[in-house]
């Protein structure tokens, strides 16, 4: 979002941030358009796309996407990279847990939190055990495609949560505020992606 904002301001010329050597981007899907905009502003910087939900302490995967390789980009979005050495990725699809395929991303390892404070019901929904090992896995709500031989890809949210400039919000929260502010019945919230 910050890079997108800089690009929209048009205040900065190419090579404005020449002295930046490493850029780590995390918190929302990194599009190829944003990666290219940052490369123009900071041409000497390596760019790392990291993935890490709040419940997993910083990042749990990532990849250097300075020069994307074949397969690193899907539908204009860069790969989330491979899981770090001490982290396990699984997908949940129709109740079945697997290490490859499409579905909701499950994350296991020492970075995964062990529950929300005083939120037992939510913990039971968000934390599941891997059947064979008993490893505690966090249900991220993110749909992904995992492959042992190809880059891992973020495919979007599997629930009503939206990422707006890096902030998480639920559609129901938006609807509630609209109904409190404007007398209306039956409002809806639509997510529309705009090309930059």
N, C-alpha and C positions, 0 to 999 in steps of 0.2 A: 504493500500500500504506500509506503514512504517513497519508494522509487517511482511508482506510478504518479504520486503527487509531484515529485520533482520534475518528472517528464512533462506533466501538464502545465506546470508553471512556466516552462520554456525560458526560465531565467538563466539556466546553465547551458554552457556550450559543451561540445564534445571535449573530452580530456579535462574537464573541470576538476575531477578528483584523481588526478594522476598519481598522487602519493599513497593512495590506498592500495595495500598489497593483498589483503584477504577480506572477502565478504562472505558472511554466513547468513543465509536467509532461512527463516523458520516461522511457523505460525499460520501460514496460509499457502495455498497452491501457488507454485512459481510457474508462471507462463513463460513461454519462449519470448513473447513480445517484451515482457518486463526484463528478462535476462538480457536481451539485446539492447534495451534502453540503458541498462546499467553498464553494460560493456562499453557503450559509447561514452558514458560519463566517467567511468573508471577503467580505462583500457588496460592498466597494469595490474588489475586485481584478479586473483583467482576467485571463482564464485562457487560456493558450496551450497547445495540445496539440502537442508536438514528437515527431518520429520520428528516431531516429539510432542505428544499431548501433554497438557499440564500435569496429569496424573502419573506421568512417567519421568519426572525430573529431567528437564532440559531435552536433549534429543536422544532418539533410539535408533536412528538410521540416517544415512546421508550419502551424498556423492558429489565429487567435483564435476560441475556442469559448465565450466568455463568454455569448453569446446565440446558440446554435446555429441555423443557417439550415436551410431545407428541404434535405434530402438529406445533411446533416452527420452524421446518426445512422443506423447500420445495425445491426440486431440488438442494440441497446442500447449500441453502441460508437461513439465519436466519430471523425470523419475524421482521418487523419494529415496532411492538408493537401497542398499542392502542393510539388514539389521546389523548393529554393532556386535562385536564378538560375544558380549555377555548378555545378549538379548535374543529372544526367540519370537518369530512372527508366525502366526497361524491365521487361517481364514475360517469364519463360521458361515456355513451356507446350508440353510434348511435344517438346522440342528446338528449338522455334521462338521467336525473340526478337522482341518487338513493343513498341510504345509505348502500347498500350491492350489492355484485356481482363483476364482473370483468369489468375493463375499465380504463380510464385515471383518476388519482387521482386529485380531486379538494379539496383545503384546504381553510377553512374559519375561521375567528376569529381575535382577536386583533393583532396577530403577523403578519398577512398578510399585505404586503405593499399596498399602494394605487395607484401605477403606476410608470412607468419608466419616468425619466426626459426627456421631449421633444420627447417622442416616443408614440404619440397618437395611431398610427396604431397598434403597438406591444401591447399596453395596451388593445385595443379592442379585440385582439386575445387571450391574456393571462388572462384577467379578465372577469368573467361572473357573472351574478346574479342568486342566487338560486330563482327559480320562486315564491315560496310561501312566503318566508321571505324577499327577496330583499338583502340578505346577499351577500357581495362581495366575490367571490371564485377565487382562483388562480389556473390556469391550469398548473399543474407541468410538464406534458409531460411524467410522469412515469406511467406505467401500473401496476395496483395492483389488488388484490382480497381482498375485505372487507367483513367481516362477523360479526354479532352481537354476535355469540357464539364461534367463532374460532379465532385463531391469524390472524392478517392482514399480507399479504405478498406482497413484491415487486416482480413484474414479468418481469421487464426490461423497456427499453425506448420505447416510442411510436413514436419517430422521429429519425432523423439521428444523434442526439447528442451522443457522446461517452464520457465515463469517463476513462481517462488515468491517473493512479496514483493520483486519486482524483481531476484532472483538467478536466473541461468541454471543449469540442471542437466539432465542426461540421465536418462531413465527407467532405463537400464542401471546408472547409478551408484547409484540408489536400490535396485534389485534386488540389486546386489552387496553393499551394506551390510546389507540385510535378511538375505541368506543367510549373511553372516559372523556376524550377531548371533543369529539364531533358526534352529535346525535346521528346514529346510523344503524342500520340492521343488515346483517349478513356481509360484512366486509371480508375481503380476501387479501392475502399477501402473495405476490408473485415474485420470484427471483428471475431477473433478466440480466444476462451477461452482455456487456458492451465490449466490443473490440476496441483496443486502444490505438 
